[in-house]
């Protein structure tokens, strides 16, 4: 059993995030799904990002980081797109991290705005679509490849398509086939970090 802290994307804590969390719970894992937006759910990425900008990127990121302080240190940190900000910060900086799951986004691990190098002993999976204009066009793919170069316990999975939130079953961008493969890989990853796997995640 793994314990996962899962952060939602810029459209809020949608029903699709709850569905994804339930898939993990059904496999025996504990999943926390905090709401960083105080109940707000948005119809589009643009509307959600406007709320993020109004509230403040750092304010919301720090809100996510502070939630972890009331939970055990031995967590897997997961984030959907905007939620990657607190998830990746915690995975890189909070002692005890057991792993990271980064969906639809990835932050650089070098440069002025990074959280530093990827920590030893923290496995990571990164998932995105190979024609997603946000992931492929905004530098996330380069950040992901940098992580792959620095750690042997990392995997990047690119799925055919251009949807950004393709794993959220409550949104029009949902891709059932790609989402099913992503979920299977995530469950394999969680089994691996618990010592039940036979190979790399």
N, C-alpha and C positions, 0 to 999 in steps of 0.2 A: 504494500500500500504506500502510495506517495501522497504528500500533501501539497496542493497546488494553489497559488495565489494568482488569479486570472483577472486581468484588467481589460475592460471593454474599449471599443474604438470610439471615433469622434461622433458617431450617431447616438451614442449612449448605451446603456445597459438594456439592449434589445431582447425580445423573446428568443432570438436565435442564439445569443450568447448563453442564455439559460439552457437551451437545448444542448448546446455543445458541452456545457458543464455537466449536464445530466448523463451524457454518454460516458464521461470519465468517472462519474460517481457510480454508474451501473457496473463499471469494471472494478469497483472496490476502492477508488481513490477519494480522498477528501478534497473538495474544491471550494475555495472562497471566491465570491464574485462581488466585490465592493462596487458601489455606485459612486463614481467620482463627480457625477453631474447633478446630484441632488434630485434625481427623478426625471430630469429632462431627457427626452428622446427626440431626435431630429429626423426630418424626412430626407435629408441629403447630407453628403459629406460637407458641402459648402456651408450649410446652416450650422452643422456641428462645429466646424472649424471657426466660424464666426463667434460662437459661444466660447470656444477655447481661447481665442485671441482676446475676447472681452474680459474673460475671467483671469487669464494669464497662464501661459504654458508652465511657468515655474510653479505657480500656485497649485495647479492641478497635479503636476508631477510630484511635488512635495507632499500633497495630500495622499497620493498613492504610496509614497515611500513611508509616510508616517503610519499608515494602516498596518504595515508589516511589523511594526514594533510591538504590537499586541499579539503577534503570532510566533510560533516556534521559529528558530533560526534555520532548521533543516527543511527548507521549502524549495519547490520548483516554481520559478517565476515565469508567468506566461502573459503575453499581451497581444491584442489585436490592433495593429496599426498604431494609432495614437497611444494605446495602452502599452506599447513597447517601451515608451519613455521610462515610466517607473519600473517596469519589469526588467529592462536591461540595466538600469542603474542599480537595482537591488542585486541582480545576479552578479554584477561586476564588483560591487562594493560591500555588500553585507556578508560577513563571515557565516559559513555554514550552508550556503546555497548548494542545492543538490543538482540543479540543472536549469536550463532556460528554454522556453518555447517562444519563438518570435514569428508572429503571423503578419504578413503583408507589409512589414517594415523592418528596418535594421539601422542602427546608429553606428557612426564611425567609432573605432577604438583608438584612434590616434588623432592628434590635432588639438586645437584650443578648446573645442566644445565637447571633447570625449570624456568618458569616465575612466580612462586609462586602459591599459592592456587587458585582454581577456584573461581571467584568473585560471590558474592551473587547477585541474580536477573538477571543472564545472562543464559538463557536456551541454551542447546546444543544438537545437534544430531550428532552421529558418525555412519558412514556407511562403511562396508567392507564385503568381502567374507570370509566365515568360513574356507576355505582352502587356502587362499592367503598366500603364504610362507613369503611374506614381512611383512604383517600386523600381522600374527599369530606368526611368527618366530623371529621378530626383536624387540619385546617388546611393540609394539603398543597396542596389546590387553590388556596387563597389565596396560598401561597408561590409556586406556579407562575405564577399571574397577575401577581404582583409582578415576577417575572423577565421576563415578556412585556412588561410596561410599560417596563422599563428597558433592554431591548436589542432591536434589530431583527433579530438573528440567532438567534431563539429560536422554537421551535414546541412547542405543547402538543397532544397527540393523545389524545382520549378515545374509548374503545371501548365498545360496548354490552355491559353485563353488570355483575356484582357481584363477580367473582373478584379476589383480590388478586394471587396469583402466577400469573396467567393465561398467562405466557410460559414457564413451567417444565414441560416435557413429562413429567416424572416425578411430578407431583403431581396430586391429584384436581381442583384448581382450573384445570387446563390448558384453554385454549380454542384449539383448532387454527387456527380461522379468524382470530381476532384476533391470535394469535401469528405467523401467516404474514404478515399485513399489517405488524405491528410489525417483523419481521425485514427485510422489503423496505424499509421506511422507514429502518431503521438502515443498511442497505447503501447506500441512496441518500445518506444523510448522510455516510458514510465516503468515498464517491466524491466528494462535493461538497467536502469539506475537502482532498482531494487535487487539486482543480482540474479534475476530470473531469466535473463536473456542469454543467448548463446553466441552473440556477436555484437558488433557495434550497432547503435541505434540507426 
